[in-house]
Each structure stands twice: as structure tokens, then as C-alpha cells.
Amino acid sequence: MKKLALKIGFVGTHGAGKSSGATFLAARLKQKYPETSVKVLEENVRAIKRILGGDLNTPTFQKLVIADQLRRELVETSIHEIVICDRTTIDPLVYSELLSTLPPEEYVNLALSNVKTFDIIYFIRPDSYNQSIIDDGFRFTDKKLRNQ
């Protein structure tokens, strides 16, 4: 029986450097342990938006983000020895809370319980990467909201 993968997550606001941190960590791990299978699981919001369209900031959209994140984590941890997620299920909950669009309670509970499946979670502070956010249609450009 295959042992469970080491699961590492990055949490933080958009533009804080989660994807860069995850990519950097994966490269270092691959360099140090070349025989180890390392996978970076990138954010899924853009892919879901391309497929479904619609408003990002609705409970229905956030339910899809959470469910898809869980599905992808399960698949990749069954294949790879180390999985690095540049988002966790905490991220959509935080955005939903800020925008008063929380998904149903069962999704909130599922997202919160999923956090316990990570071996390590890094919190990336928004001020650790203080450049202006480019309006790409997905990220909030308001620094006040970003720093909440």
C-alpha cells in the first residue's frame, strides 16, 4: 500500500506570493530529492471561471472551488509523494467571509476539516509582497480589502 503523500499548503491573500513560494519550494525539493515525485497543485478559480462563467463571489461558485480543490488534492496525493498546494480550502472561505457570500455550512465544515490533512501550512502575509495588484478580473486590487 502506498503511503500518504506529504501535503504542504500556502495560505494568504492574492498577490502575496503563494504561487511563487509553492513553485520555489517544489523546485528546491526536486533538486534535493530527485527521485521523489513532487506536484504543485495550482489555484483552480480561473479554470472554473473559464468553464462556467458567472460571478466569482457567490456561494455556488465558492462551493465549486472548494469541491474541486478537495477532488484535486485527493487525486494528486494518491499519485505523488509530495503535493504542494498554492491555495487551500481556507482561501475561498476567507474571501466568502469578507464578501458575505459564505457557502452552506456543510461546505464550510468540509473546508475547515480539510485543513487538518496538511502536514505543513505556510501563511504568506500580504505585506510580504507589497507590489501593486494588476486588475486581471480575478484579484481584488483594493489594498485595504487585501490586508484584512
Secondary structure, DSSP 8 states (H G I E B T S, - for coil): -----EEEEEE--TTSSHHHHHHHHHHHHHHH-TTS-EEEE---HHHHHHHH-S-SSSHHHHHHHHHHHHHHHHHHHHH-SEEEESS-THHHHHHHHHTT----HHHHHHHHHHGGG-SEEEE--GGGS-S-----SSS---HHHHH-
